[in-house]
Structures are given as structure tokens and as C-alpha cells.
């Protein structure tokens, strides 16, 4: 093995001692491409900082004139086996919740396109979102630990090497969607929303907001594009409510086709049902919630929401992960529809059989409690902030009207509220402000009610100052 007369480029940028082998031990251990192209520089700190990684990549890219379609070799590449492990976890636990590609397709992509910058970034972002959602980590064969946060950071660092607007393909759109999920799970709402907006922007650049665009794609490409479109469609509507942002995507695109499979983990039935739950209200419904105005919603539109979402669809077979998303989304939309009516002057839900609008939250809360009895507790966190926020919305609707009942109804309502509150406080919440507001309302009302103890805020909830109420 030949010994170089000077330290390699990577060791100079990092300012560490180089043994001058080809490759040197430092580059070999950290999976860096070892080159000898620059003059000698002084030694310095031994840690690899993000700034150093960027400088290494810049030197090697400019000097060797690398093709832009090649993954930046200076960044630590995640081993294939680590990514493959994450892809299996995604397939077994999360595909029903956000079905992008099944494991077979992902594995083929990993084997055939590992050196493609865009495919690699997507696979790493999907792996990051998977570990974040499942709140776990894995180790490589050489003992290096990988968490969702670490993979997310590596993927975010890689984004500087490709042009988002040069070619708005599905890989880039899916990468931003997966990164959005990572930050949503870590309670960084601002960054999560910004990344989802970038994905929506690329959807429009690619023309996927127009149905005719899909006619130029193969069936498999159409399926993926339609899944991604509706994942962002639902994300945008969720943020419209809690960040008060207007929506831009509408249900003018046909949903993906059902996929026949003997494996229930590949069934799209529950995913299609969740799409229906978000589609039934219509764009004006979410825009009305974003502006706190019920003027855009008619009695007919609210009647349709209640009629179509009042009962569970028997076409959907219970399958834990996605099925609970469908159930809680249904309760959530009904509670939001009631909220619009309740706070609008002179408006009543005359289409309901019950003459009292204030009794509706009790009915919704009781339905939600029924669904919680058959759902394992560990499934709620997998959905990120979605399930806790939706449950909290139902509980808040009940707190707002619980003192408006007569004696007998009030006792029934408080019993339901007590059970719902215990469930809400058992969940992991990202939006501390909303939980604290709900807790305060409960504490104030419980003083005069026959409940044995005060409801306490879960200690696991943290105060994230960048959350937007």
C-alpha cells in the first residue's frame, strides 16, 4: 500500500491527523471518499461538523467535476442494511397509515438506485420518518446507532446538492412529505408545515393538481402520485385548522384505485375511507375553520357531513393502524362541524333528529370512547400529533357545553367527559397550549361536580414555544 506525502483532503478540512494511506483510516472508518487534491493545511479539531462536511463536499465536487446525479460522497452514507431494516419496519407497521410504496418496490429501488441522489434521499427520509413514528432506533453492523432525528439531519443536509425545481419528480415530493412527518413527530410544527408546503408546491410544479397530468403516467406511477397527492391533501387540511392557513388542494383528483392483495397490510380500503372523511366536508369547510367563520358553510353541507360520517362504514375491515385513523378522523370532523354551528349566531342543526344542539358533543364523545376500548394504547403515538389533537377537539367540544344541560343530562355528560379527559391526558401531546387550555377549563368546572379528583396534565407533555395554537 502506497503512502502519500501529504494528508488527504478530508483530513485537512477536518484538521485531523492523517495516516496518508489510500484510503486513510479516517476516511475508511467514516465512509468518506479519500482524495489527495489540495495543499496541506494546519491540523485542528477532530470532530466532524456540518460545516466541515459541506466544505469537503464542495472541494471534491468542484475538483472532480462530479455528475449532479451522483450522491455527494462526502456525506456519511447510511448503510444499505440499515435502510432495508427501516423499510421492513415501515411495511409492517406504517404502510397502512401512509401508503407510498410496498416493501418489494422499495427494496428494488434500494438495490437499483442507491447511488441516485434523489432516490437515496427519499429512502433515507422514509427511514427517518419510520424510526420517528415508531420512536425507536437501530444499529448498523459496526455498532453505529441510527435514530429518526439523525437520519432526518443527514437527509436535510443532502438536500443542498440537488435542485428542487429542476425536475419535480415524485422522489422529491415524497422526500419532503417524509421529512414533514419527522418534524411533526418531534413537535416542530413550523418546520413540519414549511416542508409540507414545499411538497405541495412541487405537486403544482409537476402538475399533479390537474387530473389530465396523470394520463401521461403508467398505472403504477399514477397510483403512487395519487397516494402522495391525497396524503398532502389531508395534511394541508389538518394544518388549515390548527395553523389557520388557507388550503390550495381540492378533491378534483381521482383517488388511487383499490389494490387487490392477500396481505391485509397492503389493502388500501381504510386509506381510501380516510380520504373520504377528509373529502366529504369540502374545501369551504376547512377554509371556514381557518378563518373562524361559518358563513361559507350552508346547512346542506353540514347535513351531508353529519349524514355521511355519522356511522362507521362496514366496507372497511378493522386493521389496527389505519383503522383508528379513520375512526378518530370521523369523530374529529363531526366535532368541528358542530363547533361551526354552535358558534354561529342563529344557526341550528335542524337536520338532526335531536332537538338540542348541545347534546351532540356527548354523542360524539361516547362514540369515540367506544372505539378506544378495542384499540391498544401503543398505536396512538404512531400517528404523530394527529390522534391526540383529534381526541382533544372532541373533548373540548364537550367541555364547552357541559354546563348547559339540565340536572340529569349534566350528570351523564360529566361522566362521559371524565372518561374522555382521562383518555386525552393519557396521550402524548405536541401542542401544550391547547392541552393546558383544556385542562384549565376542566379544573374550573370540576370544582362543583361529584368527581373524586382533579384532572392533571400528563407530565410527558412539554412546552414547545414554537407551536402555533
N, C-alpha and C positions, 0 to 999 in steps of 0.2 A: 504493500500500500504506500503510495507516494505521500510525502509530507510537503505542504505548501510553505512558502517563505513568509507568508503573511496571514493574518486572521481572516476568516471568511466574512462576507458582507453582513450576515445576520448577527454574528457575534460583535461586529463593530457597532452596528446600530444599537444593539442591546448593551454594549460596553461590558462584555463578559470575556473571560479568558478562553481562547480557542486552542484546541489541540492540533489544528491545522491538517487533520486527516480529511479525506474526501469520501464520504461526507464527515464532518466533525461530529463528535459525540453529542454536543449540544443540539445541533440541528436534527440528528438522528433521533434523539430522545423526545424532542418536541414536534416531530413531524414537519420540519421546515425544509425547504429546498436549499441546499448548501451551495453557494456560489462564491467565486473569488473575482469580483469585478471592480471593486472600489479601493481607493488608497487607505492605508492604515489610519485608524483614529484611536483616541485615548480610551482607556478602559473606564468603566463606570458601574452603575447599579446592575445587579444580577437579575432582577425581576423583569418579566415581560409585561409591559404596559400597553394599553390600547394604542397610545400614540406611537410606540415603537413598532407595533405590528403594522400600523398604517404606513410608517416610513419604510419598513422592509419591503412591503408590497409595492410601494411606489418605485423604489430603486430597482427592484427586479423586473417590474412590469415595463418601465421605460427602457432599461438597458437591453433587455432581451426581446423587446417588442412583442410581448405575448399577445396571442389572439384573445379578444374580449370574451369569446365564448368559453374560455378555459377558466375553471375555478381558481381564484387567487391562491397560489401555492403557499404564500407567506402565512396565511391564517391557518391555525390548527384545524385540520380536517377531522370531523367526527368519524370514528371508525365505522365501517360498514356493518359490523356485527352489532354495534350499539344502536344504529339506526334501525336495523332489521328487528331487533328486540322491541324497540318502541313501536314499530309498525304492527307487530303482532299484538301488543297491548292495545293499540288503537282499534284494531279489527275486533278484538274480543270484547272490548268494553265501551267503545265510543262511536263505532261506526253508525249505530242506530240513531245517535244524537245528532251528529253532523256527518252524514254520509258523503264523502268526497270520492274516494277510490277504495275498493276492497283490497285485501292483503295481496292477492295474486297480482293485481295490476301494479300495486305499489312495489312489490318485490321485483317485478320485471323492470320497473323504472329505476330502482336502486342498482340493479345489476347492469343495465344497459346505458344509463345516463348519469352515472355517479360523477363523472368529470364535467358534466354540463353545469354551468354556473346556476342557471335558473332552476333546473330540476333539483340540483343539490340543495339550494336554499329552501325550496319548497319542502323537501324531505326533512331537513333539519327543523324547519318551523313547525311541521306536523309533529315531529318527535317532541319538540319543546312544549307544544300545546297539550300533547298527550300526557307527558310527565307532570305538567302543571295541573291539569284537570284531575288526574288520579292522585296528586300530591305524593309522588314517590320519586325515587332516583334509582339509577342503575350504574353498575361499574363495568369498565372495559376489562379486557383480559390482563392488562398491565396494572390494574388496580385504580385507574383514574375514575373518579365519581362524576356522573353527569346528572344534573338536575334540570328541570324545566327552565329555570332562570338562567343557568349557564348556557344552555343551547340557544335560548332566545337571544342572549347577548352576542353569541357568535354569529347568529343569523343576521341580527341588526347591523353588525359590523361588516358583514359581507355585502350588504345592500348597496354600499357606496361604489361597488365595482360594476354595476350594470345600470343601464338607462331604463327607467320605468316607462317612459313614453316612446321609446324606440320601437317597441313591439309589445302591445298589451296582451300577451298571451295568458292562458289560464294559469300557468305556473306562478306568475307574479301576482295575479289576483288571489289565488289560493294561499300564497305565502303571506300576504297582508291579512287575510282572514284568520289564518292560524296565529299570527303574531298578535292580532287583536284579542284572541281568546286567552293568550298567555297573560296579557296585561289586565284583562278583565278579572282573571282568577287572582291576580296579585293586588287587586283593588286600585290599580292606577287607571281611573276612569278617563282622565283626559287623554292619555296616550292611547288607550284602547279605542276611544271614539275617533281619534285622529287617524289611526291605522285603518279602521273600518271605512272612514271617509275616503282614504286613498284607494281602497279596494273598490268602493262604489264608483269613484272617478274613473278607474281603469275599466270597469264594466261599461261605462258610457263611451270611453275612447274606443273600446273594442266593438261597440255597437250591440252588446248583449241586452240592452234595454229595448231593442226592436225585434219583434218576432221574425221578421224576414232574414235577419242575420243568421239564425240557426239553420236555415235551409242550405247553407253552404257547408255545413259540418256533417260528418258521419254520425250515425246513430249514437255511438259510444261517446263521441265528443259532445253531441247535443245533451246527452244525459248528464255528463259532468258539468257542463256550462249551466244547465237549468238548475241543478242542485246548488251550485255556488251562487247563482243569482238569488234563489229563494233563501239561502242562508243569510245573505246580506240584506235581503228584503226584510226578513224578520228582525235582524239586528238593528237596522235603521229604525224600524217602528218601535222597538223597545227603547232606544235612546231618545226618540221623539217625545216620549212620556216623561222620562226622568232627567233629560238634559234640555227639554223644551226646544228641540230642533225640528225644523220642518222636514218632511220626507220628500224624496225625489223618485224613488222606485215605486212602480204600481203593479198591480196584478194583471198586467196585459200580456205577460209571457206565460205560455202553457207550462204547467209543472212537469217534472220528469215523469216518465212512464213507469208503472209498477214493474218490478223485476222479479221474474219467477225463479225461485230458488228453494231447494230443500233445507237450506240452512236458515233458521229464523233470524239469525244475526245479519242477514243480507236483505231482509224484507224492508221495503220502503213504505209499507202501509201506515205505520204510525207517523213517519216523517211527513207523508202526504196529508195526514189528518191534522198535524200541527200547522202545516201551510194553510189548510182550510180555516183553522181557528184564527190565524192572523189575517186572512183574506176576507172573511165574512164582514168585519166591521167597515172596510173601505178606507181609502186614504183620508177622507174628510174627518173620519172619527179620530184618527191619530193626530191630525193637524188641529182638531178642536181641543184635544187634551194638551197638546204642546202650547197652545195659546190660552188655556183655561177658559174656553168659550164653547158653549153648547149650541151656538147659533147655526153652525154648519151641519148639525145633525137633526134630522127630522124624526118624527115619531115612527114613521115607516122603517127607517134604517135601524132604529133601536129595537123595534119589534122583531126585525129579521135577526138581529144579534141574539136576542133572548130565545127566539123560537129555534134557531139552528144550533145554538150552543147550550141549550138548557139540559139536554140529555146526552149521555155518552153514546158514541157511535159503536154499534155492535160489530161493525166491519173490521174493527181494529182488535187484534188479538193481544192480550196483555203480555208484554215483554218488558221487563223492568225499566231499563234506562230511558228509552224514548217514550214509553207509555206514560210515565209520570209527568214528562214534559207536556204531553198532550193534555193530561187531566188538569194540571195546575194552570196551564195557559187558558184553558176553558173557564175555570173559576175566575182567573185574573181579568179576562176580557169582560165577563158579566159584571164583576165588581166595578170596573171602570165605566161601563155603560150606565150602571146605577148612579155612580158618582156624578156623571154629567147631568143626569136628570135631577138628582137631589139638589144640586147647587144652582140649577137654572130656575129662575123665578117663573111661577105659573105653569111649569111643565110637569106633567104626570105620566106615569107609565100605565095608561089606560088599557093597554093591550094585555095586561096581566090579569089573571083570574083573581088574585089577591087585591083587595081594595086599598091596602096600606103599603105605600112605597117603602116605609121604614122597616117592614118585616123581611124585605128581600135579602139584606145582608145576612140575616140569621139563616135563611135557607141556603145561601151560597156557602157560608162558613160550615154549616152542618155537612153539606156535600163534600167539602174539602177534607173535613175530619174523617169522613168515611173512607176516603182514598188513602189517608195516612196510615190507617190500621194495617193495610196489606202491603206497605212499602218499607223495605229495610232502610234504616236511618243512614247507612253509608252511601246511599245512592244520591242524596240531595246535593252533596258538595260537588259531585261530578259535573253538575250543570252550571258551575260557576255561580255568579250572583243571581241568576235567573229565578230559580225556585224560591230562595228566601225572600226576594223582592216581591214576587207574586203572592206568596203567602202573607207577607206583611201588608200588601194592598187590601187583601180580603179582611184581615184583622182590623185595619184602620177604618174600613167602611162600617164595620160593626160597632167600633168604639164611638164613632161619630153620632150614632142614633140610639145607642143603648138606653139612654135616659128618657127617650121619647115614648116608651111603652107604658101600658098600664101595669098594675101590680103583677098579675100572673105572667104576662108576656115578658116583663122585665126580668123576673127570676129565671125564666127559660133562656132569655138572651144572655144573661150574665153567666149562666152555666156553660153555654156554648163559647162565650168569649174567654172564660177562664181556661178551657181546654185548648182553644186556638192559641191563646197567648203562651201557654206552656210550650206548645209546638213551635211557635215562632221564635221564642227565646232559645230553643234547643239547636237552632240552625246557625251556621257560620255566615255572618253578615259582613258585607263590604261597606255599605252606607251607614255609618254610625249615627249620622244626624237624624235619619229617618227612624232608626230604632229608638234613639233617645227621645224623639218627639212622641213616638207611640208609647214608650214606657212612662213618660210624664203624664200623658192623658189617662193611662190606666191607673197610675198611682193616685191621681186626683179623684177619680170616680170610685175606686175601691174603698175609700175611707168609710162610706156609708153603706157598704154591702156585705152580706154574710159570707165572705170568703176568708179562709183561715190565715192566709199570709199574703204579703205584698209580692207582686211580681218583680223579679230582679233581672237586670240586664246581664246577659251572658258575659262572663269575664273574657271569653275569647274574642269578643268584638273589639276592634281597635279604632282609634280615632284617626282617620285619614283626612288630613286637612284639604287635600286636593279633590275630594269628592264633591260633585256638584249636586245639590239637592234639587 
